[in-house]
Amino acid sequence: MELEDRLAVKLLAQAQALLGKAMNETLCTHPDRRLVRALVTDAQAMIAEFGDTYFEERAGAPAGDQAASG
């Protein structure tokens, strides 16, 4: 796995952690909807950045094709 892919996966893990925090907040008796919205917005940005990095084409072939070949 290339360095860029590993960094992208770290972004996905961070997004997962933010979504976990958002979920925990929503389960509170009196959730702070502003906090939940901020956490989800940050997670969306991280997921978008993950997609841009992880699924970008490298050396003329899509990332999925490279995984199948090696």
N, C-alpha and C positions, 0 to 999 in steps of 0.2 A: 504494500500500500504506500502510495506516494505521500510526501509530507503535506501537500495541499489537502489530500483526502483525509488524512488524520486530523488536521486542523478543522476541516469541515465537520467531521464526526464529533469533535469537541463542541462545536457550536450547537449541534443537534442535542448533545447531552445537556448543555446549559439551557437550551430551550425547554427541554423536558423538566429540568429542575424548576424553572420559572412557572411552567404549567402546573407542577405539583404544588407550588406555593399558592398559585391562584386558586386551585381546587380546594386547598385547605382553608383559604380565606372565605370561599363561598360556603363552606360548611359551618362557619362560625354562626353564632346566634344572631349577631348583627354585623354582617359582612360590610366591608368598606368597598363599595362598587368602584370607586375611583382607583383604588389600589388594584383590584382585579383587572380593570380595564388597562391600566398601565403595564401590569405583568403580562397580560395576553398580547398587548401591542408589542412589547419587547420580544416576546417569544416568536411572534409572527415575523418580526424583522430578522431574528436569528435563523428561523427556518428558511426564509427567502434567501438569506446569504448562504446558508448551507446548500440549498438547491443550485444557486448560481455557481458555487465552487465545485461541488461534488459531481454535478451532472454536466459540466461544461465539456465541450469537445476538446480532446487533446490529440495532437499529432494527426489530425484529420479523421479520427474515428471517435464515435461516441464512447463515453466511459463504460457503458454496459458491454460494448464489443470488446474492449480491452480486458475486462474481467473474465469473459468467456475464453479468451485466448491465453490467459496466464494467470 
